[in-house]
Every structure is written in structure tokens, then in C-alpha cells.
Amino acid sequence: MSVVSKQPSERPTGGRTRIFVAMAVALLVGMLFLWPESDGERRADDGSHSLLDSEAAGDPKVVYTCGMHPHVISSEQGHCPICGMDLVPAAAPPTRKIKHWRAPMDPNYVSDKPGKSPMGMDLVPVYEDESDESGGASIAISPVVVQNMGVRTAPVAREALKRTVRTVGTIEYDEQLVRDVTTKFHGWIEELYAHYTGQHIDVGMPLFRVFSRELYSSQEEYLLALRNKDRINAEAMPSAAADMTQLVESARLRLELFDISDQQIDELQERGLPSKTLTVTSPYAGVIVEKQARDGMHVDPGTKLYTIADLSRVWVAIDIYENEVPFVKLGQQARMNLSHLPGRPFTGKVIYVYPFVDESTRTVKVRMEFDNPHLELKPGMFADVEIVADTARSGLVVPRAAVIDTGERQVAFVVLGEGRFEPRTVTIGLDVGDDKTEVVAGLDEGELVVTSGQFLLDSESKLREAVAKMGGESAEPASREPEPRSSAQPARGQSRPAMHMTAPRLAEPVRSAIRAYFGLHAVLAEDERDGLADAVAEIHQRLGVVSAAASVDDPAEEVVAELAARATEAVIGMSGRSIDAVRAQFSELSAHLVDIIRLVGHDALALEFHAFHCPMAGAGWIQSAPQPANPYYGFAMPACGEAVDITSLVR
């Protein structure tokens, strides 16, 4: 029932009758405050006494409340019956209609009226403005809690679906422009002209001077054939002259097959004498990238003496993931940027997509071609590469962070307004880059989705239902701020509650979170400041997976999700902080993880770990090794820690 406060009467100035009247009025007011509620007139969700009758006269949109006692509400102006302060206008609370009642431990048990479940627990109400989609109802969180959670939102927008593939590439030689310089005869190098790797070479430039008996005899044969041809022509013997002409051409061809140039053969003909050595010139232009030739070196046919690469055109090799392969096509334009040439993009094209996947990296290699007229692109350089693919269609797009992937389904939190949020199952389409993803079903254009803090938001709702399911009591009201510590978070020195439930289905994500915790422990124990940020980011991600994987229908898993969310709060306090600040939060993280282990069960986790407590730090931790490695002091006191039972670890 409800009571409307009235103006207090004047204080009696005397007389036994007035005293009795005042005592009777006070007794009546006290009885009204202590009057028990019937089944149809339950207390407000926050446990306070409502003083506003739903059928009271007056404007239902304007009510009055006490600034010191917000639970005092009246439809008329007056004074607070507790402190006597003037009541001030306040908005009337919204009327919520109960859709049905359900059992906290069995969501399939539904009743149209309050009562007891088959297990003897009080039925909990389900309101009409709550949805059972995604296995849970919409939740209401106070603005203060929402702000503390760091909740941020973004609209669902329709955009042209363009996928930008961004990756890092490596500049390589164009294999079609890499050539070797070899000899086709036996000989000895007597003098080098191209002395070092990296030297630029033009076509016809001398490389080395070589002596070869084969070359010398070939020169003599050519000169002899020339002399015989001239003599036979002079004697006017046509048939013999034809034979000698053929012999001259054969001798010249032999020199050409030894890679003697036409100019050198003409000089030999003019000189009329064979040369002891011949100069070998370069048939290619480019840069010497490999040199084997040395003065005095003996060479055999096929010996590779130089490798010359033409750098006027280069290749760029990149690796792309399997889900990016459909967006990369032959002939597609690619853009490349170099760190030492900011603001100067290079444009090339895709010339080859490898037809297999690298089993070790699960990526596909792609080759691109870029012109390099000024030799600015040097093989071995790293480059940022972008390939923009247009899918020729549009779709609904949300930030990738708005979608929680539990492995079985994808869930997004939709903002309903007035502090209410609805978890909704969505179907994900293309990953369109820029940290955005397409939503095929589950969301409408213009709706707001939560992009940050949704894991804490999810765990907040799960904890409230889990408390009701475990104790048979109503969940904490959505409008109240959370207590400093939950039932799973005792103060220092208090024993932790016995946990009679288990959540073995969460063993795999919890096992991954524990391994990430071991990684952070190792970083702290070994004072590895460089790896601190990566270790914190890893456990942050793994704890989020634990929260997302928990089922809303299992009370034990809901408590695990809440503990994971509380552990995430400790990890958030580590982000971007010094190693000392991370150590200050490590005991909080350890305590929550211990509770998670107790709920999931040692047997289900199948992990070996040992618990230690450091009396100097007044905190504990778990680790995989049997010998202590102190994360709070590192190398300063690495062995400070005594083995304890895991249940004794408290913050």
C-alpha cells in the first residue's frame, strides 16, 4: 500500500488530551510505515517504501519527493514525514507491466501470477518491455554505472561496402629482370673491371679480361679462313671460293657462340692477329647484386661470375588472410607508401595471386608490380600496402567492437534509451575494414549500439539474475549502484564463500585466460617492461571471451562471467600504466581468477598450477611452476612466497 504525506499539524501547547492525540497520530503513521505488503502490493525494486498511490488524485506526470530521502514520494506538495523538509517536484516513475513470472533456476517454468517454483524459489517478474531475444531480457543501468563502465555508442549506418585490404609488403627484385653472367669456355681471369657488389653496369661495359686457349684457337681459325678465302678468290675458283666463304662464316659463328661481340670480331679481322686475352662485356644493364669473379680465377663453362638485376621495375610481395582473398583480383590497383617518403604514394598493380595457402601462417601470398624509374624502391624495404576493393553494393555497417562473438553466436547491445539496453543476436556479413563490419540481420538502420563497455554491461545483468537464482531472492534493482564488493568478493581477511556450483563448459576459454595470466605473471616476475603492454592486452582479450561465452541460463556460468568482468576492471586499470601500477592491480586479478577456477573446477581445466602468498606484499598469486617467482617484487625478491592452498588467496 502507499501513503500520501500531509502537512504536519501544529505542535500541542499543553493539555493531556492533545498529548494523547499526538501519540495516536504518531502511532498511526508508524503503523502505516510498518504495514506488511500483500502479494499484490510488493515493495519497489530498490527495497524502499513507496508513498505514491497509483490511483491518487492529481497530475500523474508530476510527483513530489524529498531531497534527503528519495524513496519518499507524494502526489501532493507537503513535508517529508521523516525530516520535515519541503517536498520538491520530481518526474513520476514509469509504469511497467508484468508480462509473466518465471522460475529463476528454470526459465521454461512460467506462471501468470507470483508464487513459488517447483524448487521452492520465489518466481521473478518478466516485464513487457523486456525481451527474451538472445536468451536474456533488456536491462536498465543507472547513468552513474554506465559512465563508470565507459559505455560508448555508435549508430547503425548504411554505407557502400568497400573493403580495404591493408598489410605490410616487402620490396623484391623482379625475377624477370635478374640475370647471370657466365662463360662458355675454359679460361683464366687476368684483370677485373667490375670490382664490387652494387656497382651499376650498362650494356657493353667491360667486366673482365680473360685468357682462353679455346678462344685463341678460334681466333686463329677465323683469321686462317679469311686468308684462304681471299687467296682462292684471287685464283678465280668459284666452287672452292663458296666453300671457303662457308668456312669463314662457320669460324665467325664459333666466336659469336663464345659471346664475342661483332665489334670485337671486326677488330680481330682488321688487326689480322689473334689476341692473347679477350675482354668480356656485359650484355645487361643494372646493378651487380652478386659477384663471384676474382683476379686470376679459373673459370669453367657455366661458372656464374656476376648476377645483374635491373631495378627499373620491382615486385612487392604481401601476405593476406584467407577471408581477404575474394577481394584481391589480378590487375587490381594497389597503393604503396614508404616510411622514409611520407606523402608520396606509389601506384602499382596485382600481377599474381598464389594458388595455395601457407600452412604455417594461414595466409596467401600476392605479388604486385611497381615501376621504379628513379631507383627509390630498393629490394628489402618494408612498405605499407593498400588494396581497395569495391563490392558494388551497400549494407548496414557497425564498428567491429560492437559485436561480441561467443563462438556460437554474435551479440550486440542496442540502446533503448533511459538507461536501458537490449542484447540482440545479429548475423555478421563482410568485414569491410576501417574496424567496421557488415550486419546482415538483427539491427535496423539508425539504432544505437554499444561499442565499448559491453562486456561489463553484459556481466552486470548476468550477476543480478545469478544472485536471484542462487539465493531464491529478487535480483538487485537496475537503478541502484553496485555495492563496493559482491558476494564473490569478500574483504581482506574474510573467508571466501563455499561454491557448490560448477561451470565446466567454460573450461576452454578459462584455460586460455589462465595461460594469458601466466604470461602476465612471467612478465612481472622477470621485470620485462617491454612485454608488459602485450601481456595486459592478451589477458584483457581472453577475459572478454570468457564473459561472452557464458550462458544466461546457467547461474554458475553467469557468476563466472561477472567474475571475469570484475577481473577485466582490474586489467583495465593496468592498461598504459607502469609496471608498479600493474603490480598494484595484480592481486585483484589473481583473486577473481581463483574464484573462477573454483567455479569451473580443477578437473575440467586440466592445468597444473601452484598458489603462493608473499607476506611482504600481503598478496598472493598462482603460477605453473612449483618454485615461487614473485610478481610483486620481480628480481628484487624473486623467491619471496610461501606455498598456500588456493582457497586462501584473498585480496
SVG drawing of the C-alpha trace seen along z (x, -y; Angstrom):
<svg xmlns="http://www.w3.org/2000/svg" viewBox="-8 -26 107 60">
<polyline fill="none" stroke="black" stroke-width="0.4" points="0.0,0.0 1.0,-3.6 0.5,-6.7 0.3,-10.3 2.1,-12.7 0.1,-15.5 1.0,-18.9 2.0,-18.3 -0.4,-19.7 0.7,-22.4 2.6,-21.3 0.3,-20.9 0.9,-23.7 -0.4,-21.8 -3.1,-19.6 -3.3,-15.8 -5.9,-15.4 -3.6,-17.0 -0.7,-14.8 -2.8,-11.7 -4.0,-12.9 -0.4,-13.4 0.7,-10.0 -2.2,-8.4 -1.3,-10.2 2.3,-9.1 1.3,-5.5 -0.9,-5.6 1.9,-6.9 4.3,-4.3 1.8,-1.5 1.4,-2.8 5.2,-2.6 5.4,0.9 2.3,2.3 3.2,5.6 2.7,5.8 0.3,8.2 1.2,10.3 -0.4,7.7 1.3,4.7 5.0,5.5 7.8,3.1 9.7,1.2 12.6,3.0 15.1,1.0 13.7,2.1 12.2,-1.3 8.7,-2.2 6.6,-3.9 4.4,-6.7 2.6,-7.4 -0.6,-5.6 -1.1,-4.6 -4.7,-5.8 -4.1,-9.1 -5.7,-12.2 -3.7,-14.9 -1.5,-15.1 0.2,-11.7 3.1,-13.3 4.1,-15.5 5.0,-14.0 7.0,-15.3 9.9,-13.7 12.3,-14.5 15.8,-15.6 17.2,-13.8 15.0,-10.7 14.4,-9.9 12.1,-7.0 9.6,-9.4 7.2,-10.2 3.9,-12.1 1.3,-13.3 0.8,-16.5 3.1,-19.2 4.0,-18.9 6.8,-18.0 8.8,-14.9 7.4,-12.8 10.9,-11.8 12.9,-15.0 10.3,-17.7 11.9,-19.2 9.7,-20.6 8.9,-18.1 10.2,-19.1 8.7,-18.2 10.0,-15.0 9.1,-13.0 6.6,-10.2 8.2,-6.8 7.2,-4.9 4.6,-2.2 5.9,1.2 3.5,4.0 4.5,7.5 4.3,9.9 4.6,13.1 6.5,14.7 9.3,17.3 11.4,19.6 14.9,18.2 16.5,21.7 14.3,22.9 13.4,20.2 11.0,22.7 8.7,22.6 6.3,19.6 3.3,18.5 0.8,15.7 0.9,14.9 3.6,14.7 4.4,17.7 6.9,20.4 8.8,22.5 8.8,26.3 12.2,25.9 10.7,23.7 12.2,20.5 10.3,17.2 9.2,16.5 10.8,13.4 8.8,11.0 9.4,10.5 8.2,7.2 6.5,6.4 9.3,4.0 11.8,6.8 12.8,9.1 13.8,12.8 15.8,12.4 19.4,13.6 18.4,15.6 18.2,12.6 16.0,9.6 16.7,5.9 18.4,4.4 18.4,1.0 21.6,-0.5 21.9,-3.8 23.7,-6.6 26.4,-6.7 27.2,-3.0 27.0,-3.5 29.6,-6.3 31.8,-4.2 31.7,-1.4 32.9,-3.7 30.0,-2.8 30.2,-4.4 27.8,-4.0 27.7,-4.3 24.8,-4.4 24.0,-1.6 24.6,-3.2 24.1,-2.2 27.3,-2.5 28.8,-1.4 30.7,1.8 34.3,1.2 36.9,3.5 40.3,2.1 43.0,4.7 45.9,3.2 49.1,5.1 52.9,4.8 54.8,5.8 58.4,6.4 60.1,5.0 61.8,7.7 63.7,7.9 61.7,8.5 62.8,12.1 62.3,11.5 65.0,8.8 67.6,10.7 70.3,12.3 73.6,14.1 76.9,13.5 78.7,16.8 81.4,18.1 81.1,20.8 84.8,21.7 87.6,22.6 90.0,19.8 91.6,17.6 90.6,14.1 93.6,11.8 92.0,8.5 88.7,7.3 86.9,4.1 83.7,4.6 85.1,4.9 82.3,4.8 78.7,5.6 76.3,2.8 78.2,1.3 75.9,0.0 76.5,1.7 75.5,0.6 75.1,2.8 78.6,3.2 80.5,2.2 83.7,4.3 83.5,6.8 86.8,8.7 89.7,9.7 90.2,13.5 92.8,15.8 91.5,19.0 93.2,21.5 89.8,22.2 89.3,18.5 92.8,18.2 92.5,21.2 89.1,19.9 90.6,16.6 93.4,18.3 90.8,20.5 88.8,17.4 91.9,15.5 93.1,18.5 89.7,19.0 89.7,15.3 93.2,15.6 92.3,18.8 89.1,17.2 91.0,14.2 93.6,16.4 91.0,18.6 89.1,15.6 92.2,14.3 92.8,17.6 89.2,17.5 88.0,20.8 84.2,20.3 83.4,23.6 86.3,23.5 85.5,19.9 82.0,20.8 83.4,23.5 85.8,21.1 83.1,18.5 81.1,21.1 84.2,21.9 84.7,18.2 81.1,18.0 81.4,21.1 84.6,19.8 82.9,16.4 79.8,18.2 82.0,20.1 83.4,16.8 79.9,15.5 78.8,18.6 81.6,17.8 79.8,14.4 82.4,12.5 80.7,9.3 80.6,8.3 82.7,5.3 85.4,7.5 85.3,9.8 85.6,6.9 88.6,5.6 90.2,9.0 89.7,9.0 91.3,5.6 94.2,6.5 94.9,9.8 96.5,11.3 94.9,13.2 94.7,11.7 96.0,13.5 93.2,12.2 89.7,11.0 87.6,8.6 84.1,9.9 81.5,7.1 78.1,7.0 75.1,8.0 72.7,6.5 72.2,3.2 71.5,3.0 73.2,3.4 75.6,6.1 73.8,7.9 76.2,10.9 79.9,11.1 82.0,14.3 84.7,13.2 88.2,12.6 91.6,11.8 93.4,14.9 90.4,17.1 90.0,20.2 86.6,20.4 84.8,23.3 81.8,23.2 78.7,22.2 80.6,20.6 78.4,17.8 80.6,14.8 78.1,11.9 74.4,11.5 73.0,8.3 69.5,7.0 67.6,4.4 65.8,2.2 63.7,0.1 60.8,2.3 60.4,4.2 58.0,6.6 56.2,6.2 55.2,9.4 52.4,9.3 50.6,11.8 46.8,11.7 44.4,13.7 42.0,16.3 39.0,14.1 40.6,11.3 41.4,13.4 38.0,12.8 38.7,9.1 42.1,9.3 42.0,9.7 44.6,9.7 45.1,6.3 43.7,4.6 45.3,1.3 47.5,1.2 48.9,-1.8 52.2,-1.7 53.7,-4.1 57.2,-4.1 58.1,-5.4 61.0,-7.5 59.0,-9.1 55.8,-10.2 53.1,-11.7 54.5,-10.1 52.4,-7.1 53.4,-4.7 50.9,-3.1 51.2,0.5 49.0,3.4 48.4,7.0 50.1,9.4 49.8,12.7 47.9,14.4 49.5,17.6 47.2,20.7 47.9,22.2 47.8,21.2 50.9,21.1 50.1,23.7 52.3,22.1 50.8,18.6 47.4,19.4 48.0,16.7 48.1,16.4 50.9,14.6 50.2,11.9 52.7,10.3 52.4,6.7 54.4,4.8 55.7,1.2 57.7,-0.9 60.9,-2.3 62.4,-4.8 64.4,-6.7 65.5,-3.6 63.8,-4.8 62.3,-1.4 65.1,0.7 64.7,4.5 64.4,5.5 62.5,2.4 59.2,2.7 56.2,0.9 52.6,0.2 50.3,1.5 46.6,0.8 44.3,2.6 40.7,1.1 38.0,3.5 34.5,2.2 31.8,4.8 29.3,2.8 26.6,2.9 25.7,1.3 24.7,2.6 24.3,1.9 27.6,1.3 28.6,1.1 32.0,0.8 33.6,4.2 33.9,3.6 30.1,3.5 29.8,7.2 30.5,9.8 31.4,13.2 30.8,16.0 31.8,18.7 28.2,19.9 26.5,16.6 27.2,12.9 25.5,10.4 25.3,6.6 23.8,4.4 21.2,2.0 20.5,-1.3 16.8,-1.5 17.0,-4.9 16.6,-6.0 19.5,-3.7 18.0,-0.6 20.0,1.8 18.9,4.9 21.2,7.8 20.4,8.8 21.6,11.7 23.0,10.4 24.3,12.0 27.6,10.7 28.5,10.3 31.6,8.8 34.4,7.3 34.7,4.0 37.8,2.7 38.3,-0.5 37.3,1.5 33.8,1.9 31.7,5.0 28.5,5.5 25.4,6.7 23.1,8.8 20.3,9.3 19.4,8.3 19.8,4.5 18.0,1.6 19.4,-1.5 19.7,-4.4 19.7,-2.2 22.5,-2.9 24.8,0.0 27.3,0.2 30.9,0.1 32.8,0.0 31.9,1.5 29.5,4.1 31.3,6.9 30.8,5.2 27.3,4.4 26.6,8.0 28.1,9.2 26.2,6.7 22.9,8.1 24.0,11.7 25.2,11.1 21.8,9.7 19.9,12.7 22.6,15.1 22.1,13.7 18.4,14.4 18.9,17.9 21.4,18.8 19.6,17.5 16.0,17.5 15.7,13.7 15.0,10.9 17.9,9.5 19.4,6.2 17.4,3.4 18.7,1.9 18.5,-1.6 20.8,-1.1 24.6,-1.4 26.5,1.8 27.9,2.4 31.6,2.0 32.1,5.8 29.9,8.6 29.2,11.8 32.1,13.3 34.5,10.6 35.0,10.7 37.0,8.2 40.6,8.9 40.8,11.5 37.4,12.9 37.0,16.4 35.6,16.9 32.1,18.4 31.8,22.1 31.0,22.6 28.6,25.5 28.1,24.9 30.4,25.7 30.7,24.4 32.8,27.0 31.6,25.9 33.7,22.7 36.9,24.7 38.4,23.9 38.1,20.1 39.0,20.0 42.1,22.2 43.1,19.6 42.6,16.8 44.8,18.6 47.5,19.1 47.4,15.3 47.5,14.7 50.6,16.9 52.1,14.8 51.5,11.5 52.9,13.2 56.1,14.1 56.5,10.5 56.1,9.1 58.3,11.8 61.1,11.1 60.8,7.3 60.2,7.4 58.7,3.9 58.9,4.2 56.4,7.1 54.0,5.5 51.6,3.9 51.2,7.0 50.6,9.2 47.9,6.9 46.2,6.7 46.3,10.5 44.6,11.3 42.1,8.4 41.0,10.1 40.9,13.6 38.7,12.4 36.3,10.8 35.9,14.2 35.1,15.8 32.3,13.3 30.9,13.6 30.9,17.4 28.9,17.7 25.3,18.8 22.5,16.7 20.6,19.9 23.3,21.3 23.7,19.5 27.3,20.8 28.4,19.5 26.7,16.2 28.8,15.8 31.9,16.8 31.1,14.0 30.7,11.5 34.0,12.5 35.6,12.2 34.1,8.8 35.5,7.7 38.9,9.2 38.6,7.1 38.1,4.0 41.4,4.7 43.1,5.3 41.7,2.0 43.4,0.3 46.7,1.8 46.4,0.5 49.1,-2.1 50.4,-2.1 53.9,-1.5 55.0,1.9 54.5,0.8 50.9,-0.2 50.2,3.1 51.6,5.0 49.2,3.0 46.3,4.4 47.7,7.9 46.3,9.2 42.8,8.1 43.1,10.0 44.5,13.1 41.6,13.2 39.0,13.1 40.8,15.7 40.9,18.0 37.2,17.7 36.7,18.5 38.9,21.6 36.9,22.8 33.7,22.4 34.9,24.1 36.6,26.9 40.2,28.1 39.4,31.3 37.7,29.6 40.6,27.2 43.3,29.9 46.0,27.4 48.8,27.7 49.3,24.6 50.5,23.7 49.4,21.0 51.8,18.7 51.4,15.8 54.0,13.1 53.9,11.8 56.0,8.7 53.4,7.7 50.5,9.1 49.1,10.6 49.0,13.9 49.1,15.4 49.1,18.6 51.7,19.9 52.5,23.0 56.0,23.7 56.3,25.3 59.0,22.8 57.9,19.3 58.6,16.4 57.4,13.3 55.4,10.9 55.2,8.1 59.0,7.6 60.5,9.2 64.2,9.7 64.4,7.7 62.9,10.6 62.2,13.4 61.8,16.2 59.6,14.3 56.5,16.5 55.2,19.4 53.0,22.2 49.4,22.0 46.1,23.6 44.4,21.9 41.3,21.1 43.3,19.0 44.2,16.4 42.4,13.1 42.9,9.5"/>
</svg>
